[in-house]
Amino acid sequence: MTSRPAYSSFAWAYDTTIEGATESRIHFITSMLRRRKLSTNAHIFDAGCGTGSYSIALGQKGLTVLGMDSSTELLEQAKQKLILTRTPHVRFMHGNLLTKPSDIKVDAVLCRGVLGDILVKEDRQKVLEHFADILRASQGVLIMDVRNWETTRSCTELSWQRTYQTTRGELFFAQDISFATHLPQTLDIKEVHKLKSSGEEQIASHAFQLYTWRPSELCQALAEAGFKDITLTGGYE
């Protein structure tokens, strides 16, 4: 998987630059669980949990959540938030999605945006198979989001930049996004974090690639991993 300052040296700013667990998104997730007749005390695996925003928000709804991420810095942010919010039934662990978590069985898996970081097709398929393996039989549900290639390629403006006022100083964050020349359905992304504080400046730049999915490709990959009753939506609504 790719390594980014957003996951390491600027992990403290992740919740500032990346939209988190909004009320509407949590409502969508819990509604999907109810449709699958999962109770409020269902066990959820938050795959690629980041700073734990979704894990904690779902825990506050009464769900039991295990969040896993490969970034120790993001997990540290998650654990600090867990202490502050005193949310019960939520815990975090370090791990890589390419390695199936051992001795875990859950009612639902939540995976938000993570599969785009995995550029090798066989590895993406392996992760989906791991999800199928850890779900309890028959009623288990996978809720995931990926970047849609057909929507992305029609966008006229993909790059953006913003400035934020934080407790550590003024933070500038920018993403320059273009289409990769040699890899299909792949984006070249350049990120810049720039923090100004007390006359000093900290800069971290990073380039990486992100894979995007065709809807038909995603349905096929899920079916091959053993999932049934597949439903695609355009977003969290």
C-alpha positions as CSV (number, residue, x, y, z in Angstrom):
1,M,0.0,0.0,0.0
2,T,1.0,3.6,-0.5
3,S,2.6,5.6,2.3
4,R,1.5,9.2,2.8
5,P,2.3,12.0,5.2
6,A,-1.5,12.1,5.9
7,Y,-0.9,8.7,7.5
8,S,2.3,9.6,9.3
9,S,3.9,13.0,10.0
10,F,0.6,14.8,9.4
11,A,-1.7,12.2,10.9
12,W,-2.7,14.7,13.5
13,A,-4.4,16.8,10.7
14,Y,-6.2,13.9,9.0
15,D,-9.6,14.8,10.4
16,T,-9.1,18.4,9.3
17,T,-8.3,17.6,5.7
18,I,-10.4,14.5,5.1
19,E,-14.2,14.5,5.6
20,G,-15.1,12.2,8.5
21,A,-18.0,10.4,9.9
22,T,-20.9,12.8,9.1
23,E,-24.3,12.2,10.6
24,S,-25.8,11.4,7.2
25,R,-23.1,8.8,6.5
26,I,-23.5,7.1,9.8
27,H,-27.3,7.1,9.3
28,F,-26.7,5.4,5.9
29,I,-24.5,2.7,7.4
30,T,-26.8,1.9,10.3
31,S,-29.8,1.9,7.9
32,M,-28.0,-0.7,5.8
33,L,-27.4,-2.8,8.8
34,R,-31.0,-2.7,9.9
35,R,-32.1,-3.7,6.4
36,R,-30.0,-6.8,6.8
37,K,-31.7,-7.4,10.1
38,L,-28.5,-6.9,12.1
39,S,-29.2,-5.8,15.7
40,T,-27.8,-2.7,17.4
41,N,-25.2,-4.9,19.2
42,A,-23.8,-6.4,16.0
43,H,-20.0,-6.8,15.7
44,I,-18.4,-4.6,13.0
45,F,-14.9,-4.8,11.5
46,D,-13.8,-1.3,10.4
47,A,-11.1,-2.1,7.8
48,G,-8.7,0.7,7.3
49,C,-10.2,2.7,10.2
50,G,-7.8,5.6,10.1
51,T,-8.4,7.9,13.0
52,G,-11.4,5.9,14.2
53,S,-14.1,8.4,13.4
54,Y,-16.5,5.8,12.0
55,S,-15.6,3.2,14.6
56,I,-16.4,5.6,17.4
57,A,-19.5,7.0,15.8
58,L,-20.8,3.4,15.3
59,G,-19.8,2.5,18.8
60,Q,-21.9,5.4,20.1
61,K,-24.8,3.8,18.4
62,G,-24.4,0.6,20.5
63,L,-22.4,-1.5,18.0
64,T,-19.3,-3.4,18.9
65,V,-16.5,-2.3,16.6
66,L,-13.0,-3.5,15.9
67,G,-11.0,-1.0,13.9
68,M,-7.8,-1.9,12.1
69,D,-5.3,0.2,10.3
70,S,-1.7,-0.2,9.0
71,S,-0.7,3.3,10.2
72,T,0.5,3.4,13.8
73,E,0.2,7.2,13.8
74,L,-3.4,7.2,12.7
75,L,-4.2,4.5,15.3
76,E,-2.7,6.7,18.0
77,Q,-5.1,9.5,17.0
78,A,-7.9,7.0,17.1
79,K,-7.0,5.8,20.6
80,Q,-6.8,9.3,21.9
81,K,-10.3,10.1,20.5
82,L,-11.6,6.9,22.1
83,I,-10.3,8.0,25.5
84,L,-11.8,11.5,25.1
85,T,-15.2,10.2,24.0
86,R,-15.2,7.3,26.5
87,T,-17.0,5.2,23.8
88,P,-17.6,1.6,25.0
89,H,-17.3,-1.6,22.9
90,V,-14.7,-0.1,20.5
91,R,-11.1,-1.2,20.2
92,F,-8.3,-0.8,17.7
93,M,-5.5,-3.0,16.3
94,H,-2.6,-2.6,14.0
95,G,-2.7,-4.8,10.8
96,N,-2.5,-5.0,7.1
97,L,-5.5,-5.9,5.0
98,L,-3.5,-8.3,2.8
99,T,-3.1,-10.5,5.9
100,K,-6.4,-12.0,7.1
101,P,-7.1,-11.1,10.7
102,S,-7.0,-14.3,12.7
103,D,-9.8,-15.6,15.0
104,I,-12.2,-12.8,13.9
105,K,-15.8,-13.3,13.0
106,V,-18.1,-10.3,12.6
107,D,-21.5,-9.5,11.4
108,A,-20.4,-6.7,9.1
109,V,-17.3,-5.2,7.5
110,L,-16.9,-1.5,6.8
111,C,-14.2,-0.5,4.3
112,R,-14.0,3.1,3.2
113,G,-11.7,4.1,0.3
114,V,-9.0,1.7,1.3
115,L,-9.1,-0.5,-1.8
116,G,-7.9,2.3,-4.0
117,D,-4.5,2.2,-2.4
118,I,-4.0,-1.4,-3.6
119,L,-2.8,-1.3,-7.1
120,V,-2.4,-5.0,-7.8
121,K,-5.6,-6.7,-9.0
122,E,-4.8,-10.0,-7.2
123,D,-4.2,-8.2,-4.0
124,R,-7.5,-6.4,-4.2
125,Q,-9.2,-9.7,-4.8
126,K,-7.4,-11.2,-1.8
127,V,-8.7,-8.5,0.5
128,L,-12.3,-9.1,-0.7
129,E,-11.9,-12.8,0.0
130,H,-10.6,-12.0,3.5
131,F,-13.7,-10.0,4.1
132,A,-15.9,-12.8,3.0
133,D,-14.0,-15.2,5.3
134,I,-14.4,-13.2,8.5
135,L,-18.1,-12.5,8.0
136,R,-20.6,-14.7,9.8
137,A,-22.5,-17.0,7.4
138,S,-25.6,-15.9,5.4
139,Q,-26.5,-12.6,7.1
140,G,-23.0,-11.0,7.0
141,V,-22.8,-7.7,5.1
142,L,-19.9,-5.7,3.5
143,I,-20.3,-1.9,3.3
144,M,-17.6,-0.3,1.2
145,D,-16.9,2.6,-1.0
146,V,-14.5,3.0,-3.9
147,R,-13.8,5.7,-6.4
148,N,-15.9,5.2,-9.5
149,W,-13.7,5.4,-12.7
150,E,-16.6,6.3,-15.0
151,T,-17.5,9.3,-12.8
152,T,-13.9,10.3,-12.2
153,R,-12.9,10.4,-15.8
154,S,-15.7,12.8,-16.6
155,C,-14.6,15.3,-14.0
156,T,-13.1,18.5,-15.4
157,E,-11.4,19.6,-12.2
158,L,-9.8,17.0,-9.9
159,S,-7.2,19.1,-8.2
160,W,-7.9,21.3,-5.1
161,Q,-6.2,23.2,-2.3
162,R,-7.3,24.6,1.0
163,T,-5.9,26.5,4.1
164,Y,-7.0,25.6,7.6
165,Q,-6.4,27.3,11.0
166,T,-5.4,24.6,13.5
167,T,-4.1,24.6,17.1
168,R,-0.6,24.0,15.6
169,G,-0.7,26.9,13.2
170,E,-1.9,27.6,9.6
171,L,-2.1,24.4,7.6
172,F,-2.1,24.4,3.8
173,F,-3.1,21.2,2.0
174,A,-3.3,20.5,-1.7
175,Q,-3.9,17.6,-4.0
176,D,-2.9,17.7,-7.7
177,I,-4.7,14.8,-9.4
178,S,-4.1,13.6,-13.0
179,F,-4.7,10.4,-15.0
180,A,-1.8,7.9,-15.0
181,T,-0.3,7.5,-18.5
182,H,0.6,3.8,-18.3
183,L,-1.8,2.3,-15.9
184,P,-5.5,2.0,-16.7
185,Q,-8.1,3.4,-14.3
186,T,-5.3,4.8,-12.1
187,L,-4.8,8.4,-10.8
188,D,-1.5,10.1,-10.2
189,I,-1.8,12.1,-7.0
190,K,0.6,14.7,-5.6
191,E,-0.1,15.9,-2.1
192,V,1.4,18.8,-0.2
193,H,1.1,19.6,3.5
194,K,2.5,22.9,4.7
195,L,2.3,24.0,8.3
196,K,3.3,27.6,9.3
197,S,3.8,28.2,13.0
198,S,5.8,30.7,15.0
199,G,7.7,31.8,12.0
200,E,8.7,28.3,11.1
201,E,7.5,26.1,8.2
202,Q,7.1,22.4,7.9
203,I,6.5,20.9,4.5
204,A,5.8,17.3,3.4
205,S,5.2,16.4,-0.2
206,H,4.3,13.0,-1.5
207,A,3.3,11.4,-4.8
208,F,1.3,8.2,-5.1
209,Q,-1.2,6.3,-7.2
210,L,-4.8,5.5,-6.6
211,Y,-6.9,2.8,-8.4
212,T,-10.5,3.5,-9.5
213,W,-13.1,0.9,-10.2
214,R,-15.7,0.3,-12.9
215,P,-19.1,-0.7,-11.4
216,S,-19.2,-3.9,-13.4
217,E,-15.7,-4.8,-12.4
218,L,-16.5,-4.3,-8.7
219,C,-19.6,-6.5,-9.0
220,Q,-17.6,-9.2,-10.6
221,A,-14.9,-9.1,-8.0
222,L,-17.4,-9.2,-5.2
223,A,-19.2,-12.2,-6.7
224,E,-15.9,-14.0,-7.2
225,A,-15.1,-13.5,-3.5
226,G,-18.4,-15.1,-2.6
227,F,-20.7,-12.1,-2.0
228,K,-24.4,-12.2,-3.1
229,D,-27.2,-9.7,-3.3
230,I,-24.8,-6.9,-4.4
231,T,-26.2,-3.4,-4.4
232,L,-24.4,-0.3,-5.7
233,T,-25.4,3.3,-4.8
234,G,-24.0,6.6,-6.0
235,G,-23.1,7.7,-2.5
236,Y,-24.2,7.8,1.1
237,E,-27.9,8.4,0.5
